[in-house]
Amino acid sequence: MASDAENVPPLAARETKSNRRARPLPYLGIVVALALFTVLAIFVMLVGKPCFTWDARLSEAIQAAPWPPGFQSFMRVVSLAGDNVILAGVVVAGAAILLFGFGARREAIVVLVAVLVEQIVKVIVKEIVARPRPTAEEGITIFIRAKEVYSFPSGHTVHYVVFFGFLWYLTFRLVGARRLRWPLLAMLGVLIALVGLSRVYLGAHWPSDILGGYLLGGAILTATVCFYRGWSGRGQAVHEGAAR
């Protein structure tokens, strides 16, 4: 017969009273990120169409930098997980199935809900702001043709921060084997860090689109982690109550 300790979710077992008291800090981070994102969105709507002056200069500098051979192909690979709805769906579904397979059902559900929420929010904001994408007329080399009409915020960036960011969090907290843990953390971290650069370099977004994507994605990711921790804590409390 399995012991009670073996039935406690790994993350819940690690939570202590002290880190539960520290939860207001993440909520403050959500508010700050959303406030900054809102200010940026308003500025984009008022004076940032088609772009800010610094957007154009920074985009040109990024594209004109002396990148090594094969850099364009590398940037395309970085963006690949968000380039196509079907492909992105397969990646998300694959992650959820993998989590279910390892018995992490709660984590799989949170991943699916988080992706659904960020996609809905992203589409709504894009339609409200209605910022056009970069064009060759603005001096930008367009390496790829994005399927969505509007540019702000970067959907790739929002998706990568929320989806890969939550997987990074789960890996950090739940994967104990170092040989698996650190390569996964590195891979997920690189994807999150470089997706913004890839979207600007490929001519799909302005830098301010990327900034907006990181802010909005960061807020949604933090809210997702808070929700997950709360759900895990309630699950632990129910388990402990039943054990008594």
PAVOLUM-787351 format. One record per residue: x, y, z of N, C-alpha, C, O, CB in turn; residue number from 1. Coordinates in steps of 0.001 Angstrom, whole numbers, plus 500000, padded with zeros to 6 digits. Glycine has a CB too. Example, Ala and Ser with C-alpha at 12.3 -4.5 7.8 and 13.67 -1.06 7.14 Angstrom:
% PAVOLUM-787351
513190|494310|507800|512300|495500|507800|513200|496700|507800|514236|496681|508465|511308|495527|509046|1 .
512850|497750|507080|513670|498940|507140|512900|500030|507870|513409|501138|508039|514084|499402|505725|2 .
END
This chain:
% PAVOLUM-787351
500844|498800|500000|500000|500000|500000|500875|501245|500000|501856|501311|500740|499048|500009|501224|1 .
500529|502236|499174|501325|503466|499100|501093|504296|500339|499976|504349|500855|500980|504280|497837|2 .
502123|504939|500816|502016|505817|501974|501344|507112|501597|501234|507440|500416|503385|506093|502573|3 .
500882|507868|502614|500242|509163|502357|501176|510107|501647|500749|510861|500773|499769|509793|503651|4 .
502473|510079|502013|503442|511012|501425|503576|510784|499936|503837|511718|499177|504808|510871|502099|5 .
503395|509518|499508|503566|509218|498097|502407|509754|497266|502544|509956|496059|503703|507722|497895|6 .
501249|509988|497920|500077|510476|497198|500003|511984|497118|499151|512524|496412|498839|509961|497841|7 .
500886|512681|497834|500874|514142|497824|501514|514647|496543|502609|514201|496199|501608|514712|499060|8 .
500867|515569|495817|501480|516109|494596|502849|516683|494897|503013|517330|495931|500584|517188|493966|9 .
503853|516474|494032|505232|516916|494306|505335|518381|494641|506026|518753|495589|506109|516627|493129|10 .
504644|519240|493864|504759|520669|494123|504103|521032|495442|504644|521818|496220|504136|521471|492987|11 .
502930|520455|495688|502238|520780|496929|503065|520374|498130|503065|521060|499152|500876|520102|496977|12 .
503774|519254|498010|504575|518779|499128|505691|519735|499462|506167|519759|500597|505143|517421|498827|13 .
506122|520530|498489|507230|521455|498721|506777|522796|499274|507590|523574|499774|507988|521674|497444|14 .
505475|523069|499185|505003|524372|499640|505046|524461|501159|504771|523483|501853|503584|524634|499133|15 .
505380|525601|501654|505424|525853|503087|504550|527042|503418|504107|527767|502527|506866|526093|503564|16 .
504304|527240|504695|503493|528382|505106|504152|529694|504738|503470|530666|504414|503234|528338|506596|17 .
505471|529729|504786|506165|530981|504483|505982|531394|503040|505748|532573|502775|507637|530854|504791|18 .
506083|530443|502064|505928|530871|500680|504471|531133|500336|504186|531824|499358|506502|529829|499741|19 .
503547|530596|501119|502152|530961|500905|501900|532410|501304|501108|533112|500674|501229|530029|501693|20 .
502589|532851|502366|502430|534242|502781|503055|535194|501778|502677|536365|501724|503046|534459|504153|21 .
504010|534713|500977|504717|535567|500021|503970|535737|498703|504480|536385|497789|506084|535001|499748|22 .
502768|535166|498587|502041|535211|497338|501609|536597|496881|501489|536797|495673|500865|534367|497451|23 .
501366|537573|497763|500998|538904|497251|501999|539492|496272|501612|540286|495414|500832|539851|498391|24 .
503284|539128|496371|504296|539669|495469|504029|539298|494012|504090|540179|493154|505670|539177|495879|25 .
503735|538025|493690|503400|537706|492302|502178|538457|491797|502138|538864|490636|503169|536227|492161|26 .
501181|538646|492655|499991|539385|492241|500338|540832|491911|499779|541415|490983|498919|539335|493338|27 .
501252|541401|492666|501713|542756|492374|502407|542781|491018|502243|543727|490248|502665|543266|493482|28 .
503181|541740|490731|503841|541650|489432|502846|541610|488290|503077|542217|487244|504725|540428|489380|29 .
501735|540898|488479|500695|540836|487449|500120|542221|487193|499951|542633|486045|499574|539862|487864|30 .
499823|542936|488275|499236|544278|488140|500204|545219|487428|499804|545962|486531|498862|544851|489528|31 .
501470|545188|487823|502468|546072|487212|502638|545756|485727|502669|546664|484896|503821|545941|487940|32 .
502748|544465|485392|502920|544079|483990|501728|544497|483150|501894|544996|482037|503132|542576|483874|33 .
500529|544296|483674|499329|544682|482926|499221|546197|482784|498776|546700|481752|498077|544134|483613|34 .
499634|546926|483831|499598|548389|483762|500564|548899|482698|500210|549767|481900|499941|549005|485131|35 .
501781|548363|482687|502767|548765|481682|502304|548384|480280|502485|549146|479331|504129|548124|481980|36 .
501711|547211|480158|501204|546777|478856|500089|547702|478368|500037|548054|477189|500693|545330|478935|37 .
499208|548087|479273|498103|548977|478904|498618|550328|478445|498141|550872|477450|497143|549158|480081|38 .
499587|550871|479161|500178|552155|478765|500817|552041|477385|500632|552915|476537|501228|552618|479803|39 .
501564|550971|477160|502205|550771|475860|501160|550642|474753|501321|551223|473679|503101|549523|475890|40 .
500101|549890|475006|499049|549712|474009|498386|551045|473659|498085|551305|472494|497998|548719|474519|41 .
498163|551872|474651|497550|553193|474408|498470|554055|473558|498023|554731|472632|497235|553911|475746|42 .
499760|554027|473878|500720|554806|473091|500781|554296|471648|500888|555088|470712|502122|554745|473737|43 .
500714|552991|471474|500718|552430|470121|499497|552916|469350|499604|553283|468180|500744|550884|470167|44 .
498344|552919|469999|497116|553348|469339|497147|554831|468991|496611|555248|467964|495918|553051|470222|45 .
497784|555629|469860|497766|557083|469668|498878|557582|468747|498632|558421|467880|497878|557772|471002|46 .
500106|557072|468930|501235|557621|468168|502125|556545|467552|503103|556878|466882|502071|558505|469061|47 .
501819|555288|467754|502708|554227|467301|502261|553499|466051|502642|552349|465837|502876|553252|468372|48 .
501456|554150|465220|501039|553526|463962|501637|554312|462803|501447|555527|462754|499481|553469|463848|49 .
502351|553687|461867|502627|552245|461834|503673|551788|462834|503735|550606|463171|503068|551853|460469|50 .
504516|552735|463325|505514|552344|464318|506087|553596|464966|505901|554711|464478|506643|551489|463673|51 .
506798|553384|466092|507556|554467|466703|508853|554658|465922|509294|553756|465209|507846|554173|468208|52 .
509453|555817|466057|510724|556070|465369|511788|555075|465802|512547|554561|464980|511206|557500|465638|53 .
511834|554811|467093|512840|553878|467595|512560|552450|467132|513486|551646|467023|512894|553930|469118|54 .
511286|552124|466858|510953|550805|466320|511675|550573|464995|512331|549551|464793|509429|550665|466132|55 .
511533|551554|464095|512132|551429|462764|513655|551348|462843|514277|550526|462169|511716|552610|461882|56 .
514249|552207|463670|515705|552220|463791|516231|550917|464367|517219|550369|463876|516151|553382|464658|57 .
515577|550421|465404|516038|549190|466035|515833|547992|465109|516684|547103|465054|515306|548964|467363|58 .
514726|547958|464389|514476|546866|463451|515532|546839|462348|516048|545779|461994|513076|546998|462837|59 .
515842|548003|461819|516863|548085|460770|518225|547651|461298|518975|546963|460604|516946|549513|460212|60 .
518544|548054|462531|519828|547681|463123|519918|546173|463333|520965|545573|463093|520034|548409|464455|61 .
518827|545564|463777|518820|544121|464004|519000|543368|462690|519769|542409|462618|517513|543690|464689|62 .
518296|543800|461663|518403|543102|460379|519752|543334|459697|520227|542482|458946|517283|543546|459455|63 .
520362|544482|459960|521641|544806|459309|522856|544320|460071|523981|544450|459588|521750|546281|459118|64 .
522646|543759|461264|523775|543292|462079|524509|542153|461369|523897|541410|460601|523286|542828|463476|65 .
525822|542006|461619|526616|540950|460964|526392|539573|461589|527272|539037|462262|528098|541299|461028|66 .
525223|539016|461363|524907|537715|461930|525677|536614|461210|526042|536788|460048|523401|537450|461855|67 .
525931|535502|461861|526684|534402|461230|525859|533720|460142|524638|533874|460105|527111|533365|462288|68 .
526505|532976|459268|525782|532234|458219|524752|531286|458828|525004|530657|459855|526771|531440|457341|69 .
523612|531193|458196|522567|530308|458688|521692|530924|459757|520815|530249|460296|523174|529071|459215|70 .
521910|532207|460084|521151|532830|461164|519667|532930|460820|518806|532727|461676|521709|534216|461469|71 .
519380|533245|459559|517972|533347|459156|517252|532012|459350|516124|531977|459842|517863|533800|457685|72 .
517894|530933|458969|517293|529608|459153|517090|529308|460636|516073|528737|461029|518174|528519|458507|73 .
518065|529698|461453|517949|529486|462897|516770|530267|463465|516034|529749|464305|519247|529897|463609|74 .
516582|531511|463017|515467|532323|463481|514128|531722|463059|513145|531801|463796|515595|533746|462949|75 .
514096|531126|461877|512872|530469|461432|512546|529262|462304|511382|529007|462615|513000|530041|459972|76 .
513570|528528|462694|513364|527373|463566|512845|527819|464928|511951|527186|465490|514671|526575|463728|77 .
513403|528906|465462|512954|529421|466757|511469|529777|466716|510747|529540|467685|513783|530653|467163|78 .
511011|530342|465603|509614|530767|465472|508665|529645|465102|507448|529831|465128|509512|531842|464449|79 .
509196|528493|464762|508408|527434|464148|507211|526996|464986|506141|526732|464438|509282|526255|463884|80 .
507374|526915|466304|506306|526391|467164|505088|527295|467233|504076|526922|467826|506831|526171|468550|81 .
505170|528490|466631|504009|529376|466633|503612|529836|465255|502719|530673|465119|504276|530564|467486|82 .
504257|529308|464219|504017|529784|462858|502723|529279|462254|502150|529934|461384|505148|529386|461983|83 .
502263|528145|462693|501093|527515|462106|500158|527050|463214|500602|526466|464203|501500|526334|461199|84 .
498857|527309|463048|497890|526949|464081|497897|525446|464343|497855|525007|465492|496487|527406|463678|85 .
497951|524669|463272|497930|523215|463420|499194|522731|464133|499127|521924|465060|497797|522533|462042|86 .
500346|523237|463684|501605|522827|464311|501646|523242|465775|502042|522455|466635|502800|523430|463561|87 .
501234|524485|466063|501218|524952|467451|500283|524101|468295|500594|523776|469440|500796|526426|467521|88 .
499127|523738|467722|498186|522893|468443|498749|521518|468731|498519|520960|469804|496910|522762|467665|89 .
499489|520966|467773|500107|519658|467964|501145|519710|469085|501231|518794|469902|500756|519176|466656|90 .
501930|520785|469117|502949|520928|470155|502299|521027|471534|502741|520379|472482|503824|522167|469886|91 .
501254|521837|471638|500565|522004|472922|499898|520700|473344|500011|520274|474493|499518|523134|472836|92 .
499197|520068|472393|498529|518806|472707|499543|517735|473090|499296|516933|473991|497687|518333|471514|93 .
500686|517722|472404|501724|516757|472741|502249|516939|474152|502483|515965|474869|502860|516861|471764|94 .
502434|518199|474549|502903|518479|475909|501862|518027|476940|502209|517449|477970|503206|519989|476079|95 .
500584|518298|476651|499519|517909|477580|499426|516386|477694|499263|515851|478791|498165|518492|477122|96 .
499529|515693|476562|499473|514230|476574|500653|513660|477348|500504|512701|478105|499461|513673|475137|97 .
501822|514253|477156|503013|513795|477879|502834|513966|479380|503187|513082|480160|504259|514560|477407|98 .
502283|515106|479778|502043|515337|481195|501027|514338|481747|501214|513801|482839|501557|516770|481425|99 .
499954|514088|480997|498974|513090|481417|499633|511723|481567|499354|510984|482511|497813|513016|480412|100 .
500513|511400|480619|501178|510108|480651|502031|509899|481892|502191|508773|482363|502024|509953|479436|101 .
502582|510997|482423|503401|510922|483626|502569|511141|484892|503121|511290|485983|504525|511951|483557|102 .
501260|511159|484747|500384|511304|485902|500171|512736|486362|499553|512963|487402|500926|510522|487023|103 .
500675|513713|485602|500525|515125|485974|499273|515680|485308|499369|516548|484441|501786|515958|485563|104 .
498108|515192|485700|496854|515576|485055|496499|517034|485334|496046|517755|484444|495724|514669|485524|105 .
496707|517453|486566|496419|518838|486916|497276|519791|486090|496786|520808|485599|496654|519073|488412|106 .
498540|519462|485939|499450|520297|485164|499031|520356|483691|499108|521412|483064|500884|519770|485285|107 .
498591|519225|483146|498151|519184|481753|496930|520073|481540|496843|520788|480542|497836|517745|481333|108 .
495997|520025|482472|494795|520861|482362|495160|522337|482408|494636|523134|481631|493797|520529|483488|109 .
496061|522702|483320|496470|524102|483442|497158|524571|482162|496928|525697|481721|497407|524290|484652|110 .
497995|523732|481561|498652|524096|480301|497622|524412|479236|497726|525435|478559|499575|522967|479821|111 .
496624|523546|479074|495611|523747|478042|494784|525007|478294|494505|525770|477368|494694|522533|477968|112 .
494397|525219|479544|493605|526404|479872|494415|527673|479659|493900|528653|479121|493107|526336|481317|113 .
495673|527665|480073|496532|528842|479931|496700|529218|478459|496617|530394|478106|497909|528584|480574|114 .
496934|528226|477602|497094|528501|476170|495800|529044|475578|495828|529969|474766|497525|527228|475418|115 .
494675|528477|475977|493387|528971|475474|493160|530418|475881|492718|531230|475069|492237|528096|475990|116 .
493460|530747|477133|493275|532110|477631|494180|533089|476891|493724|534143|476446|493552|532172|479137|117 .
495450|532747|476759|496376|533691|476114|496034|533894|474645|496245|534984|474113|497817|533196|476243|118 .
495514|532875|473982|495121|533041|472589|493910|533964|472457|493864|534807|471562|494816|531683|471963|119 .
492951|533806|473331|491763|534667|473300|492136|536110|473593|491716|537019|472876|490712|534180|474310|120 .
492923|536327|474644|493324|537682|475022|494132|538331|473909|493925|539501|473586|494137|537663|476324|121 .
495051|537575|473323|495896|538104|472250|495056|538575|471064|495278|539666|470540|496901|537040|471790|122 .
494100|537760|470645|493259|538117|469497|492439|539366|469787|492314|540243|468933|492329|536953|469130|123 .
491885|539446|470986|491070|540601|471348|491895|541882|471315|491458|542892|470763|490453|540406|472736|124 .
493087|541841|471906|493935|543033|471943|494380|543423|470536|494391|544607|470197|495163|542793|472841|125 .
494742|542448|469723|495142|542753|468346|494030|543482|467601|494298|544444|466882|495517|541467|467599|126 .
492802|543041|467762|491683|543661|467069|491416|545070|467585|491037|545954|466818|490437|542807|467218|127 .
491611|545276|468868|491373|546605|469448|492440|547592|469000|492122|548702|468575|491341|546528|470983|128 .
493707|547193|469094|494811|548090|468755|494916|548274|467240|495153|549382|466759|496136|547546|469319|129 .
494739|547179|466490|494723|547216|465019|495964|547887|464428|495858|548769|463576|493480|547943|464536|130 .
497116|547468|464882|498358|548021|464349|498837|547217|463146|498930|545993|463238|499442|548048|465434|131 .
499141|547859|462027|499617|547120|460848|501007|546547|461066|501783|547054|461876|499624|548026|459623|132 .
501309|545490|460337|502618|544864|460426|503650|545670|459638|503293|546496|458798|502557|543419|459913|133 .
504936|545423|459916|505994|546097|459145|505869|545778|457648|505420|544699|457262|507394|545675|459664|134 .
506273|546733|456831|506267|546534|455384|507602|546990|454802|508392|547661|455467|505090|547301|454724|135 .
507833|546611|453547|509062|547016|452867|509131|548523|452686|510219|549094|452619|509170|546328|451516|136 .
507966|549172|452607|507936|550634|452450|508559|551349|453638|509025|552480|453505|506504|551115|452261|137 .
508572|550705|454793|509185|551303|455986|510646|550910|456119|511255|551162|457159|508424|550888|457242|138 .
511215|550306|455104|512629|549951|455128|512930|548622|455778|514082|548347|456113|513385|550999|455824|139 .
511912|547782|455967|512098|546495|456634|512110|545378|455601|511264|545343|454707|510987|546252|457684|140 .
513066|544469|455723|513101|543289|454868|512148|542245|455433|512287|541830|456584|514545|542720|454752|141 .
511191|541825|454634|510188|540861|455092|510607|539463|454653|510500|539113|453478|508773|541213|454537|142 .
511083|538673|455605|511522|537318|455297|510375|536314|455327|510426|535283|454656|512595|536893|456269|143 .
509337|536620|456110|508177|535721|456189|506905|536540|456135|506911|537726|456465|508216|534862|457484|144 .
505835|535925|455729|504533|536572|455686|503680|536025|456823|503256|534869|456801|503840|536351|454310|145 .
503440|536859|457799|502631|536431|458936|501179|536273|458511|500685|537025|457670|502745|537436|460098|146 .
500497|535295|459092|499124|535006|458699|498123|535972|459326|497095|536277|458722|498770|533589|459079|147 .
498414|536454|460529|497512|537410|461167|497746|538805|460609|498875|539168|460277|497703|537404|462694|148 .
496672|539586|460506|496767|540914|459897|497481|541899|460805|498356|542641|460358|495382|541438|459558|149 .
497114|541908|462066|497606|542932|462980|498842|542489|463740|499143|541300|463835|496528|543313|463954|150 .
499556|543478|464281|500911|543250|464777|501069|543316|466294|501935|542639|466848|501817|544237|464166|151 .
500262|544108|466967|500476|544328|468398|499415|543617|469223|498220|543762|468964|500473|545825|468718|152 .
499858|542834|470236|501231|542450|470576|501671|541247|469745|500868|540663|469016|501350|542130|472084|153 .
502922|540886|469854|503439|539712|469147|502808|538449|469714|503039|538091|470869|504982|539638|469249|154 .
502002|537772|468882|501350|536548|469343|502341|535445|469664|502157|534694|470621|500376|536062|468307|155 .
503395|535348|468860|504442|534368|469141|505022|534585|470539|505189|533639|471310|505556|534452|468082|156 .
505324|535841|470848|505961|536135|472132|505030|535816|473289|505455|535215|474276|506389|537601|472195|157 .
503767|536211|473183|502798|535901|474232|502701|534387|474426|502744|533894|475553|501410|536495|473886|158 .
502570|533662|473326|502410|532211|473401|503641|531535|473990|503517|530656|474842|502121|531644|472020|159 .
504825|531935|473545|506045|531311|474041|506236|531575|475532|506615|530676|476282|507253|531817|473260|160 .
505977|532802|475955|506156|533126|477372|505199|532313|478235|505600|531781|479270|505941|534631|477616|161 .
503929|532209|477817|502938|531487|478617|503153|529974|478544|503256|529309|479575|501523|531836|478145|162 .
503219|529440|477340|503306|527985|477178|504667|527434|477602|504754|526594|478497|503030|527607|475731|163 .
505724|527914|476953|507048|527414|477299|507480|527885|478683|508247|527202|479362|508065|527858|476258|164 .
506991|529049|479103|507314|529550|480432|506732|528664|481528|507392|528397|482532|506806|530970|480592|165 .
505492|528209|481333|504895|527333|482342|505567|525965|482340|505750|525359|483396|503386|527181|482096|166 .
505935|525481|481158|506687|524225|481109|508040|524380|481798|508508|523455|482461|506882|523768|479650|167 .
508676|525554|481644|509935|525828|482339|509725|525758|483848|510529|525167|484568|510494|527214|481935|168 .
508644|526363|484318|508334|526358|485749|508112|524926|486258|508640|524544|487303|507084|527223|486029|169 .
507327|524142|485512|507073|522767|485922|508362|521951|485934|508583|521146|486838|506045|522119|484994|170 .
509209|522159|484932|510484|521450|484878|511349|521798|486079|511946|520917|486699|511226|521781|483583|171 .
511414|523076|486404|512244|523535|487519|511759|522956|488846|512567|522583|489696|512248|525066|487585|172 .
510435|522882|489024|509889|522451|490299|509729|520935|490426|509834|520393|491526|508571|523105|490513|173 .
509477|520254|489319|509074|518859|489427|510079|517847|488896|510048|516685|489302|507806|518675|488722|174 .
510967|518259|488000|511922|517301|487429|513159|517235|488317|513875|518222|488482|512313|517700|485971|175 .
513397|516064|488881|514509|515926|489813|515827|515512|489171|516897|515883|489652|514153|514939|490853|176 .
515753|514749|488090|516966|514247|487443|517707|515383|486743|517179|515981|485805|516621|513132|486435|177 .
518923|515684|487189|519662|516817|486642|519985|516657|485168|520002|517643|484432|520931|517016|487409|178 .
520239|515444|484727|520588|515221|483328|519436|515582|482392|519654|515923|481229|520992|513770|483117|179 .
518224|515504|482905|517051|515878|482114|516620|517301|482405|516188|518035|481516|515899|514923|482385|180 .
516744|517677|483672|516234|518976|484118|516938|520155|483452|516281|521032|482891|516375|519091|485615|181 .
518265|520183|483509|518989|521358|483032|518955|521515|481513|518837|522644|481034|520415|521289|483492|182 .
519053|520435|480732|518877|520623|479285|517490|521135|478910|517355|521958|478004|519137|519322|478566|183 .
516455|520650|479605|515109|521132|479328|514964|522610|479690|514381|523385|478932|514082|520299|480093|184 .
515491|522993|480839|515433|524395|481252|516155|525283|480257|515675|526367|479926|516036|524572|482644|185 .
517300|524832|479781|518074|525617|478818|517324|525762|477497|517256|526858|476941|519443|524968|478577|186 .
516766|524676|476997|516053|524709|475733|514831|525625|475809|514613|526452|474923|515632|523301|475333|187 .
514040|525475|476866|512844|526302|477021|513219|527771|477207|512573|528657|476648|512005|525815|478214|188 .
514261|528022|477993|514696|529397|478215|515186|530063|476943|514916|531243|476718|515784|529432|479252|189 .
515904|529320|476105|516395|529871|474836|515235|530227|473915|515248|531279|473275|517334|528870|474140|190 .
514242|529363|473846|513078|529637|473002|512373|530918|473436|512011|531750|472604|512100|528459|473044|191 .
512182|531068|474736|511503|532258|475250|512330|533517|475002|511793|534557|474621|511219|532103|476748|192 .
513631|533414|475220|514496|534581|475087|514666|535016|473640|514757|536212|473363|515847|534293|475690|193 .
514709|534063|472713|515032|534393|471322|513824|534603|470425|513975|535095|469307|515872|533319|470746|194 .
512633|534243|470882|511479|534381|469998|511243|535836|469609|510856|536123|468476|510234|533812|470664|195 .
511474|536758|470547|511298|538176|470236|512255|538647|469163|511860|539336|468223|511481|539010|471478|196 .
513523|538271|469308|514527|538627|468307|514170|538046|466943|514320|538711|465918|515913|538137|468742|197 .
513698|536806|466937|513370|536157|465667|512245|536878|464946|512281|537004|463722|512987|534705|465899|198 .
511250|537351|465678|510102|538004|465038|510487|539355|464437|509982|539741|463383|508967|538189|466049|199 .
511384|540069|465117|511857|541341|464568|512775|541091|463383|512635|541732|462341|512586|542167|465646|200 .
513708|540170|463535|514664|539891|462461|513952|539428|461192|514331|539820|460089|515676|538830|462911|201 .
512930|538600|461345|512218|538063|460184|511258|539069|459558|510658|538787|458521|511456|536825|460581|202 .
511108|540232|460174|510268|541283|459614|508789|541141|459915|507964|541767|459250|510453|541325|458157|203 .
508437|540330|460905|507031|540099|461233|506496|541086|462261|505287|541305|462339|506849|538693|461744|204 .
507398|541693|463063|506953|542563|464152|507910|543718|464376|509079|543671|463996|506802|541767|465433|205 .
507377|544759|465006|508188|545857|465508|508670|545502|466908|508024|544710|467593|507387|547193|465513|206 .
509787|546068|467349|510268|545792|468708|509233|546089|469801|509167|545374|470801|511511|546600|468973|207 .
508433|547131|469614|507423|547431|470639|506338|546359|470691|505719|546160|471736|506786|548798|470372|208 .
506099|545662|469569|505190|544508|469588|505748|543421|470497|505021|542778|471254|504971|543953|468157|209 .
507059|543237|470400|507729|542215|471216|507672|542583|472691|507396|541736|473540|509194|542037|470772|210 .
507934|543853|472993|507849|544315|474380|506451|544080|474933|506294|543603|476056|508217|545807|474481|211 .
505437|544415|474141|504062|544172|474570|503792|542697|474782|503083|542320|475716|503089|544728|473556|212 .
504355|541854|473916|504161|540416|474059|504779|539863|475328|504188|539013|475992|504734|539703|472873|213 .
505965|540343|475665|506607|539883|476901|505837|540362|478141|505705|539622|479115|508064|540381|476960|214 .
505336|541587|478100|504573|542106|479239|503268|541346|479428|502960|540898|480532|504284|543595|479053|215 .
502501|541201|478348|501225|540496|478443|501448|539024|478765|500761|538461|479617|500431|540640|477138|216 .
502404|538403|478087|502694|537001|478362|503173|536785|479780|502798|535805|480424|503724|536485|477397|217 .
504008|537703|480275|504492|537591|481647|503371|537675|482662|503370|536944|483652|505505|538665|481926|218 .
502405|538573|482421|501268|538712|483332|500421|537438|483333|500026|536955|484394|500403|539928|482936|219 .
500144|536896|482148|499330|535687|482059|500072|534494|482657|499467|533661|483332|498950|535401|480596|220 .
501369|534410|482414|502158|533313|482978|502152|533374|484505|501965|532354|485169|503605|533362|482448|221 .
502354|534552|485053|502362|534689|486510|501007|534324|487093|500933|533655|488124|502744|536118|486917|222 .
499930|534759|486439|498590|534399|486891|498381|532892|486808|497740|532305|487680|497528|535129|486059|223 .
498917|532265|485766|498799|530816|485607|499513|530085|486735|498978|529134|487305|499365|530377|484253|224 .
500711|530526|487050|501477|529892|488129|500756|530074|489472|500683|529140|490269|502914|530485|488201|225 .
500229|531265|489717|499493|531509|490963|498265|530606|491058|497987|530033|492112|499069|532988|491057|226 .
497533|530482|489946|496364|529607|489922|496768|528158|490183|496124|527451|490959|495635|529721|488574|227 .
497826|527733|489534|498286|526355|489686|498730|526072|491122|498404|525027|491685|499436|526070|488717|228 .
499470|527003|491704|499921|526820|493090|498735|526780|494048|498716|525989|494991|500888|527947|493495|229 .
497747|527638|493802|496561|527633|494643|495785|526334|494529|495323|525786|495530|495670|528791|494287|230 .
495645|525843|493296|494948|524583|493067|495695|523431|493725|495082|522559|494342|494786|524322|491564|231 .
497017|523427|493594|497828|522387|494219|497711|522436|495728|497641|521396|496382|499285|522526|493805|232 .
497690|523659|496295|497563|523803|497740|496235|523298|498253|496171|522662|499306|497740|525239|498135|233 .
495152|523581|497504|493832|523087|497907|493774|521568|497815|493154|520906|498647|492730|523713|497033|234 .
494435|521021|496784|494466|519570|496656|495177|518921|497823|494755|517873|498311|495134|519170|495363|235 .
496262|519547|498274|497003|519021|499418|496158|519102|500679|496161|518177|501492|498322|519787|499611|236 .
495423|520220|500848|494602|520385|502044|493502|519330|502098|493219|518771|503157|493990|521791|502084|237 .
492883|519062|500945|491832|518042|500894|492395|516668|501220|491779|515882|501941|491166|518022|499511|238 .
493579|516390|500677|494231|515105|500925|494550|514930|502399|494303|513869|502973|495508|514983|500097|239 .
495104|515981|503018|495466|515896|504424|494228|515755|505291|494245|515042|506295|496270|517121|504845|240 .
493130|516447|504899|491895|516331|505671|491323|514930|505602|490824|514409|506599|490868|517329|505177|241 .
491393|514302|504404|490881|512944|504259|491742|511955|505056|491236|510966|505587|490839|512542|502770|242 .
493047|512237|505131|493957|511340|505826|493681|511335|507331|493889|510331|508013|495408|511743|505553|243 .
493208|512482|507833|492919|512561|509260|491649|511810|509625|491264|511779|510794|492801|514006|509689|244 .
END
